[in-house]
């Protein structure tokens, strides 16, 4: 793992997820789950996902350009889209782990707020 001027510690979540993942592809089951989760993620989840993609690019790619969208990402209407197959293997793992954690947090927040309304 190389450290440079972009230092991963600027986003501790990235550092944790990076250490917990390997440079291997997602299983078919994980890819299916990834696609289901991404459809239900909130704006905060999308923003953090993009931050994880950008940090991974800056830490692990020769292309350090901050002017273009990494890994073939494209704007479609007002959304930024990436093809899962175009992402590096470890980045797929990082994003998958984040999405699973984030959707769980979203569900807990919804459950907690509905419990508060019932009280």
C-alpha positions in Angstrom: 0.0 0.0 0.0 1.5 3.3 -1.0 0.9 6.6 0.7 1.2 9.8 -1.1 0.1 13.4 -0.8 -3.6 12.3 -0.9 -3.1 10.3 2.4 -5.9 7.9 3.0 -6.3 9.1 6.6 -8.3 12.0 5.1 -11.2 9.5 5.0 -10.7 6.9 7.7 -13.6 4.8 6.3 -11.5 4.3 3.1 -8.5 3.1 5.2 -10.6 0.6 7.1 -12.4 -0.8 4.1 -9.1 -1.0 2.1 -7.5 -3.0 4.9 -10.6 -5.3 5.1 -10.6 -6.2 1.3 -8.6 -8.1 -1.2 -7.8 -7.6 -4.8 -10.4 -10.2 -6.0 -13.7 -9.9 -7.8 -17.1 -10.0 -6.2 -19.0 -13.3 -6.3 -22.1 -13.4 -8.6 -24.2 -13.2 -5.4 -22.3 -10.1 -4.2 -22.7 -8.5 -7.6 -26.4 -9.1 -7.5 -26.7 -7.7 -4.0 -24.6 -4.7 -5.0 -27.0 -3.9 -7.8 -30.0 -4.2 -5.6 -28.5 -2.0 -2.8 -27.3 0.7 -5.2 -30.8 1.3 -6.4 -32.0 2.1 -2.8 -29.0 4.2 -1.6 -29.5 7.7 -0.4 -27.7 10.9 -1.6 -25.2 10.6 1.2 -24.4 7.1 0.2 -23.8 8.1 -3.4 -21.5 11.0 -2.3 -19.4 8.7 0.0 -19.3 6.1 -2.7 -17.8 8.6 -5.2 -15.3 9.8 -2.5 -14.2 6.2 -2.1 -13.8 5.8 -5.9 -11.8 9.0 -6.1 -9.5 8.2 -3.2 -8.9 4.7 -4.6 -8.0 6.2 -8.0 -5.6 8.8 -6.4 -4.0 6.1 -4.2 -3.7 3.3 -6.8 -3.7 4.7 -10.3 -1.1 6.3 -12.4 -3.8 8.7 -13.6 -4.0 11.4 -10.9 -6.2 13.7 -12.9 -8.9 15.3 -10.8 -10.5 16.8 -13.9 -12.0 13.7 -15.4 -14.3 11.1 -13.9 -12.2 7.9 -13.1 -12.9 4.4 -14.4 -15.1 5.4 -17.3 -17.8 7.0 -15.2 -20.3 9.1 -17.1 -23.0 11.6 -16.3 -26.4 10.4 -17.3 -28.9 13.2 -16.7 -28.0 14.4 -13.2 -26.5 11.1 -12.1 -22.9 9.9 -12.2 -22.9 6.3 -13.4 -20.1 3.7 -13.3 -20.1 0.2 -14.9 -19.3 -2.2 -12.1 -17.2 -4.3 -14.6 -15.0 -1.3 -15.3 -13.9 -0.9 -11.7 -10.7 -2.4 -10.2 -11.4 -5.6 -8.3 -10.4 -4.2 -4.8 -12.5 -1.1 -5.4 -15.5 -3.3 -6.1 -14.9 -5.0 -2.7 -14.5 -1.6 -1.0 -17.8 -0.3 -2.5 -19.7 -3.5 -1.7 -18.6 -3.5 1.9 -19.5 0.2 2.2 -22.9 -0.2 0.6 -23.9 -3.2 2.8 -23.0 -1.1 5.9 -24.7 2.0 4.6 -28.0 0.4 3.7 -28.0 -1.3 7.1 -27.5 2.2 8.7 -30.2 3.7 6.6 -32.7 0.9 7.7 -31.7 1.4 11.3 -32.3 5.2 11.0 -35.7 4.6 9.4 -36.7 2.1 12.1 -35.5 4.4 14.9 -37.4 7.4 13.5 -40.6 5.4 13.2 -40.1 4.2 16.8 -39.8 7.8 17.9 -43.0 8.7 16.1 -44.8 5.9 17.8 -43.7 7.1 21.3 
